[in-house]
Amino acid sequence: MTDTIKPLTGSRSIREWLDHSAGGPLLRGMLTDAGQDEATLKPIEHFALQQLVELGGGQFPQSVLDQLVLEANGGVDPDDHLQGDSAVTDGGPWVERISAGRFTGKTVIVTGAASGIGRATASRIAREGGRVIAVDIATDKLNALVSAHPQAEIIAVPADITKDGDVALIVEAAGARIDALANVAGIMDDMTPLHEVSDGVWSRVFAVNVDGMFRLTRAVLPSMINAGRGSVVNVASEAALRGNSAGLAYTASKHAVVGLTRSTAFMYAPQGIRVNAVAPGPVATGIEADFSSQLGAQRLAPFMQMLPPVAEASQLAASITFLLSDDGTNVSGAILPSDGAWSVQ
């Protein structure tokens, strides 16, 4: 085990905690109490320990992490472990750097804004001066996003993008000017191959991942056409680039997102509207996948062993906001793999 003179804090990486003579046993004990072991953390061991609060699904609340830090430092609070959206890891490879004013004067709609990539994207746009229309079905988490950014202009719109009436509410909340749209909302399938896919799974995945994106983009485009400019970024997936990343429904839906992106980019280029997609690899978000198929698990398992390190949601937000902003000028119709080189394997 490797100990250093630096105190163990929430900003130190999970790997550092596990390798520490005091922190390792404490963290392993916490995992045992939650019915898990350290293998569970392998894909995110480069993350700061603090991020377990967001990623743990309630199993690792802030109070537990605070107590862990206290015990690891012999009962002395180092008083510098990081909290909430402002957290910056000193153990991980990624440090978010805000471009002040990049979205000043712009109204941006972000779907899936209550958690994961959507929340990170909405947060970044707001901190860079944008007016954010934050859309999600999780009202409480939307309100938490607004509360976390008291100085920003974030309008929470609890809405379901699969419903026409809710789409109309989103556009109404945005107002006459809509500068950009980030279609982030999405759901996973159950990893079933074609002969096992149920009508329910197929319909639900396409309703959110394709139909909802289609309806909202269709509703937003008139405003952009009138303005003679606009930017749309759709979240596709590694599954949009290959066939061995998910089940049939999710894979087909994300291939459809690519088709939607390319056709729309071509059609509206003369109107000054840019349309791109980001294809994430593994990302630490709230989306979970269940293997409901033995065949699916057997076929996909070997390829899952080749996954690159899990990215933070803020890393995907960096890719998305680049394309949304004027920094993405002259880029349209692109499918940007933000996947740690997974797509070139």
N, C-alpha and C positions, 0 to 999 in steps of 0.2 A: 504494500500500500504506500501511496505517496502523500505525505503531509507537507504543507507549506506554511509559511508564517502568516499568510492571509487568512482572515477569519472565514469560516464557512457561512455563506449568506445565500439568500434565494437567488441571487444573480450568478452564482457559481453553477457550472454545468452538472447535470445528473451524473456524468461519468466521474467528475471530480469528487462528488459526494460518495459515490460507490467505492472509489479508490482510497478514501480517507479513513484513517484508523478509528476516528470517532463517528464521522458521518455515515460511513458504510453500514455498520451494524444498525444504526438508528433508522436509516432509510429502508433497509431490508426488513426490519421489524415492522415498519409502517406498511410495507407492501404485503407482508404476511397477514397482518390484521385485516387487510382488504381482500384477502384470498388470492393474492398474486405473488409473483416473484420477479427478480430483476430482469429475466428474459423479456418480460412485458415491455420494459423500457428501452430495450436495445435499439429499436428504430429511432428513438428520440433522445438518446443519451447525450447528444451534443447540445440539447436544449438546456436552458436555465431551469433549475428546480422550481422556480416560481411559476413556470408555465403549467405545472401540474394542476394548479388551481383551476385554470380555464379548461384544460384538456381532460381532467379527471372525472367529469360527469358527476360532480358532487362527492366523490369518494375522498378527495383531498382538499377540504375547505381551507381557506386562508388561516383559520385558527390552528389547524393541524400543522401547516407549514411553519407558522410562527413559532409554535412550540418546538418543532424539530430544530429550527435554527438556534433557539435558546439552549436546548439541551446539548447540541453539538458544540457550543461555545462555552460549556461549563456553567450555564445559567446566566451568562453575560450576553445581553442583547447588543450585537454589533451595530444595530441601528442604521444599516444601510442596505438591507435587502429590499428589492424593488417591488412596487405595487402596480397592478392594473395595466392600462394601456401604455403608461409611460415607461414600462420596463424596457431596459436595454441590457442585453446579456454581455458579460465579459468572458463567458466561457464558450459562447457559440461563434459561428463565423459571420453572422449577419448583424449589422447595426443599421437601423433605419435612419436615413438622413432626409429631413423634410426640406422641400424646395418652397420656401416661403413665397406666397402670392401666386403660385402656378395656376390655381383655379379661381383667383379673385374675379368676381363679377360673373361667374358662370354657375348655372344650375345643372346639377348632375343627378340623375336617378340611379340608385343602386338597389338591385333586388338581392334578396338573401342577406340583408344588412344586419340581421340580429346576431349573427355568429360567424365564425370562421373567416373565409376569404372575403365574404361580403362585408362583414363588420370591419375588417382591416382596411378594406378599400374605402368604405364610407368614412372611417376615421381619418385616413390619410388625406382624402379630398377636403374634408372639413378643416383639418389643421393647415392645409395649404390654401385656405381662403375661400373654398367653394361653398355654395349653398346646396346642401344635400337633401334629396328626397329619399329617405331611407325606408325601404319596403320589405316587409316580412309578415308571416302569419303569427309570429311570436311577439305579442304586444309587450309583455313584461321585459323581454330582452331588448326590444327597440327603445323602450323608455330608459333602460339602463345605459344604452348607447348615448342617448341625448344627455342624460345626467353626467356622463363621464366627460362631456365636452361642453361645459357651461358657456364658454366664450364663442362657440361656433354656432353656425346657423344650420341646424339639422331638423328637418321636419319629418316626424315619424308617421308613416302611413301603414297601419295594419291592413294588409290586403293579401288576397290570394290571386296570383297572376293567371290562374286557370279560369277565372270568372270574369266575364266581360264587364259586369258592373264594377268590379274592383279595379280593373284596368282603367276604366273611365275615372274613377276616384283618384288614381295615381296621377293621371295626366292633368286633372283639375288642380291637384295640390301643387304640381310643378308650375302651373301658370302658362302664360303665352310663350315664354322663352324656355326652351330646353336645349342646352348646349351639348349634353352628352348622356349616354345611357350605358350602364354596366349591367349586363344580364348575367348575374352570378348565381341566382337561385337554381338549385338542382337537387336531385335525389338519386340514390344508388339503387341497383336492382339486387336480386338474391343469388346472383352468380349462376343462374340456370342456363344450360344450352337450349337450342331451339326446341327440341322435342319435349322439353320439360317446362317451358315458359307458360305460365298461366295467363289468361286474358287479363286478369286483374293487375298483375305485375306489369305487363306490356302497356296497358292503357294508362296506368298511373305514372310510370316513368316517362312516357311520351307526353302526357298531359303537362307535366311540370317542365321537363328538359327541352321540349320542342314547342308544343302548342302555346304554352304560356309565354315563352320567349318571342314566338312569332306574333302573338296578339299584342303584346306590349310594344314591340318594335314597330309594328304596323301603326299603332296609335300615336307613336312619338314622331314618326317620320314627317308628317305634314308640317309640324313646327320647324323642323330642320330644313325642309325644302323651302319654306317661306323665308327662312333666314339666309339660305344659300350656304350653309355650313353646318357641321355637326360631326360627332364622333360616337360610334357604337363599338363596344367591346363585348363579345360573347365569351363565356367560359365554356370551352370544350373539355377536353380531357386527353390524357395519354391514350385512352380507349378510342379516341377519334382517329388515331394514327396507326393503330394495330388491332389485331383480333384476340390477343392473349392477355388482356388486362382486366376484363370483367365479363359478366354474363351477356347474353345476346341483347336484351332490352336496352341496357345502359350503353353498350357498344354501338348499337344501331342508332340510338338517340343522339349520341355525340357525333357520329358520322353525319347525321342530319344537320347538326349545328354547323359543321364545317360547310356543308352545301348551302345552308341559309346565309352564312357569312360571305361566301365567295360570290353568290348570285347577287346579293344586296350591294356588295362593294362595287361590282361591275355596273349594276343598273344606276346607281346614284352618284357615281364619280363625277359626272358633269354638274351635279348640284353642289359639289364641294363637301359631300358627306363621306367620311372615312368609316369603313367597317372592317374590324379585325377580330381575331379570336386568340385567346390564350389557352394553351393545352397543358394543364398542370400534371405533374407526376404525383408521387405521394406527398400529401400535405396534412399537417396536424389540424384537423377540423372536426366538427361534430358529426360529419357524415359517417355512418357505419354500414358495413356490408355483411350480410349473413350468407354462408355457404349452404344453400338449401339443396344442393345437388352433389352427389358423390362423384359423378363424372366431372362436373365443373371444378370441384376441389382437386381432383386428381390431375386434371389437365393444366390448371392454372398454377398449382403449388410450385412446380419447378421454376416458373418464371417470376413468381413472387420473391424467390430467394435472390433474384438479381436486382431487386429494387435499389435505387440510389438512396442516400440519406433522406429522411423525411424533412420537407421544407416547412418553414413557419408561414402562417397565413400572410404575414406582413411582406414576405418575399414575393408572394404572388400579387399582392396589392401593388408592389413596386412595378411589376411587369404591366399590370392592368392600367395603372395611372399614367405610365409612360405613353401607352397607346391612346388613352383617352385624351391626354393633354396635347397642347400644341407641339410638345417635344416629338410627338409621333408624326409630324408633318411629312407628307409624301409617302406615308406607309398606309396602304389600304389593300384589303384582300389577303393579308398575311395571316398565317396560322403559326403563332409563336410558341414553340415548346418551352415551357418554363418547368423543366423536369429533371434538372441535374444530369443531363446527358442520357437519360433513359431511352429516348427515342432513337439514339444512334447505336444502340446495342444490336 
